[in-house]
């Protein structure tokens, strides 16, 4: 790193001529690697992906297979945003197949955000600087591992649309306004947060390279007018759709449903979500070289910065700190802003743009090791999770079409060790939570936790199935079946647990090879184990209530 920071004017021989930096090959290799990962692993350990897959399968034509016409319906009046992948499922799913489409969307969610940042960087600084390779590290973040597919694709779209906006700036104001109006429609449909991201970037680009304009009253007035025009053009489409929509996200009738990152530690953890995958310590170690490059470049005076985007990055950083964690029935809102901040921050700077050949090679080596080290780490965890997915598929083969499957799990004492690092990410959240929803496409069975939230998805559940379904659900511990206190605690937001013996035919238990923190591996009477694949177990439910009284395990006391 000392060699990288060496002044460009140091005395050197012919071998130290200024190097021509070219990031193209590394970027192409990364894209090919991401494509290979998506092809090799059908259901990687990405939290929401399996649930999205099941919905894509239904919208691609699966909803016409029995018994789903009596269970699900498609209603586009339920939402006007966050429906990008749903529209593609309806339009393209029948042509290419749900599996190919889902993999393609996952691939785009991985590569579009960093590629958009690279495109913006090239538009601003010109050339193919090695720093652009570093942006590929941010393909992996908490929102990606969380499976926020629409959101991730929307981030990439916002960055690419901003590149076009940059080229149009200074042209005919009417055409620019019309362009921004069209861009806002696309981004609103994909994800409302991506529209906000686009507005933030456009405002930063309008401020331009220097903020000296703010010292002039005339310049400030002109800038204010341009910003007002940009924000107005982008705000019109969502406003018009909002006035026409019949449904908005809610918190189950409990008002705004606000939850905050109230504390310095929680705020810091939230900020780290921009780089978090499966084990935060590994992520921090692999991102440190990129931070070190920036600090060395700043100390060496070899750092170009776009001032307008710096203002944008600061604004997004502030939102990362003050935004709620949950609101209006939408989770992890505060996760969205750190990755936005990181992408803008990476695109707004160009460290070591002019390096001698030997120093440039050192820079390229360090960046490539950091970037492909992270990709390799993610690939390792995806490989680890393959046996867990295979276990779920194995037990689902025993589920007949039309059955109702109750998904439960073993809640471990602590987050998994490195041997099972793929099972948890971010704040110890499980990545396998939605694997049971694969019962929908694999077994034509009903699962109560398929995404069907008003204001977010066009899929709705018909009665009487709607009585035992939730629009979004977690994987509850098996202890809920044996611990009355836990059952009372969960019944409010998992109503399908009420009278579960009568309503469901099977119980699918995930993470079954690790003892549950409350009841170990014990299950209540009246269940027959019909499939045991280690990570996943399948139990048939006896519809007759056992004659003997319910035995309450000692571990239930920990849940009260």
TAKAMO-V529584 format. One record per run of one state. SS is the DSSP state (2 for helix, 1 for strand, 0 for the rest). FROM is the first residue (numbers start at 1). LEN is the number of residues. Records with the same first field share a line. If there is no record, write none. Layout:
SS = FROM-LEN  FROM-LEN
//
This chain:
0 = 1-13  17-1  19-3  23-1  41-8  60-2  65-3  71-1  75-1  79-5  97-1  126-2  129-2  140-2  146-3  169-4  191-1  208-4  216-1  245-14  260-4  273-7  301-2  306-1  323-3  328-2  331-4  352-4  397-7  410-8  426-3  431-4  444-2  448-11  462-3  469-7  482-2  491-4  498-2  504-2  511-5  517-3  521-6  533-4  542-12  560-1
2 = 14-3  24-17  49-11  62-3  68-3  76-3  84-13  98-28  131-9  142-4  149-20  173-18  192-16  212-4  217-28  264-9  280-21  307-16  335-14  357-40  418-6  435-9  465-4  478-4  484-7  495-3  500-4  554-6
1 = 18-1  22-1  72-3  128-1  259-1  303-3  326-2  330-1  349-3  356-1  404-6  424-2  429-2  446-2  459-3  476-2  506-5  516-1  520-1  527-6  537-5
//
